């Protein structure tokens, strides 16, 4: 059986929520990352769905250097940071809720298992990024992690394409070559700070 969904087999949002046993939710994030290791570019993509309006928003970005796991994490940090800021503004106006349930859907076992076990010590891969996730509950953002098989959800397929497009767009820019061409010094540093 082909794991990719055809147009006829596209799973509805309601069916996805039911399959993942998601009942209480305020925001749904379905994301993906693209990359290999620190010697190459990485990209990420995510789709957020807000329960109140069912509005969907695409989130994406890229960096000139990063692992695939780094990119997988960034797919969620970007929209979570926006959502936290938005909720803080609503609370200041007396409109926000004390707690919001955010469900994160990923095809990365690493992201799902690490997200389910917060606080796994400093030896954790990408521990600095994972520290950011610890801050969201202090702002009333409760995170719930779900793993799905790759390419079985249309939103995951879209996030995958988004992450690859972001990475490849950055790669085509060849910004490192431009920096190297513009930053070749005409004088040595010793001419600016001669030794005494």
N, C-alpha and C positions, 0 to 999 in steps of 0.2 A: 504494500500500500504506500502511495506517495504521501510524505509528511506535509507537503505544501498544500495549502487550501486553494481550491479552485473558486471561481466567483460564485458558483452554486453552493459551495460548502462553507462560505464565509459565516463565521460564528457571530451572532448578535452580541451586543454588549450585555444584555440580560442573561444570555446563555453562558457567557464567560464568567460573569459574576456568580452565577449559580454553580458552575463547575468548580470555581475556586472557593466556594462557600463564603463569599463576601456579602454580608448583609448590611452592616453599618459602614458607610463610607461617605466621605466628603470630597475626596480627590483620588483619582486613579491615575497612576503613572505607568506607562508601558515604554520601556527604553531598551537601548542596545548600544554597545561600543564597538569600535573598529580600530585595530592596530596590531602591533606585534611586540616590539620591545623598545627600549629607550633610545635606540639608534634611528627610529623612524617616526613619522607623524602618526597621530592618533585622532580619532573623531568620535563624536557621540550624537545620538539623536533620541528624542523622547516625545511622546504625545501625552498631554495631560487632559483629563476629562473631569470637569467640575460637575458635581452631582446636581446642584441647583439649576443649572442652565443646560447641562449636557454639552456645553461648548468645548470644542477641542482646540488645543493650541500646540503647535510644533515647537520644540526646543532643540537646538543643535549648536555644535561648536567644534573646534579643533585646536590642537596644539602641535607645535613643531616637533615635539618629542614626548613619547608616553607609551606605556604598555597597554595591552588590550584590557587588563583588569582596571587600570587607571581610568581608561575611557568608559568602561562599564559603570564605574562609580560616578563619574562626572555627569553621565546622562541623567542622574537623579538629583545631584547637588544643585544644578542650575535651577530647575523648576521648584525644588523645595525651598531654596533661598527666596525666590520670588513669592511663593505662597506664604511663607512665614512673614515676610514684610507686609504683604497684603492683609493678612489676618491681624497683625499688630495695628495697622491703620484702622481697620474696622472696629477693633476693641477700643481704641482711643475715642471713637465716635459712639461707643456703646452699642455697636451693631454685631460684633463678632461673638462667636461661641467660645466658651472656656477651653474646650478640647475639640480637635478635628482629627478624624481618622483618615489617614493617607495610606492607600494600598499600593505597593510597589510590585510590579510584575516584570520579571526578568527571565531571560533564557540562560543566565549565568549561574551555575551552581555555587561558584565562589561568592557572588554578590548575595544570593539568597541565604546561604548558610552563614556567612559572616554577619549579615544584617540581623539574622535571628539570634546571634550570640554577641551582643555588644560588649565592649570592654575586654577583649581578649589580649591585653598586654601590649607592650611596645614592640615586640618582635613580629606582630601582625603585619603582613604585606600592606602597604599603603596606609599605615596606621595614622598618619597625619590627616588624611582624608576621612578616615573612619571616625576620627574625633569630632568632625563636623556633625555627623549623624547623631552623636550623643547630645548635641545642643538643641535639637529640634523639640524633644519632649518638654524641655524647660520653657518652651514657647507655646506649649499646648498642642504640638503636632505629634500625634501618636502614629508610629510607623509600623506597618504590617507587610511582611515580605512573602512573595509567592513566586515559585519557580514554574515555568512552562517549558515544554519542549520547543526547541528552535523551529521557527517557521510554521507553527501551528495556529498562530493568531495573526490576523491581518495587521493589527496595529504593531505587532512585533516585526513583521516583514517590512512595514513602512519605516519603523525606527531603524532597522538594519540598513535600509537604503539611505536614509537620512545620515546616519553615522558615516557610511562609506563616502557619500557625496561630500560631506563636510571635510573629511580627511583628504580626499583626492583634490578638492578645490584648493586647500591650503598647499598641498604638495605641488600643484601646478604653478603656484605663485613663485616658487624657488626664492624665497626671501633670504635664505642664508647666503646664497651667491651674491645677491644685491648688497647685503651688509658687508660681506668680505670685499667687494669691489669698491665700496665707498669708504671703508675704514682703514685702508692701507696707509700707515703713517708715512709722511714724507720726511720726518726727522725722527731720530731715535728718542727714547725716553730720557736718555742720558743728557741730551741737549736741553731738556726742560729742567732736569734735576741733576746737574753735574756733581760727581763725587768730589768731596773736598780732599 
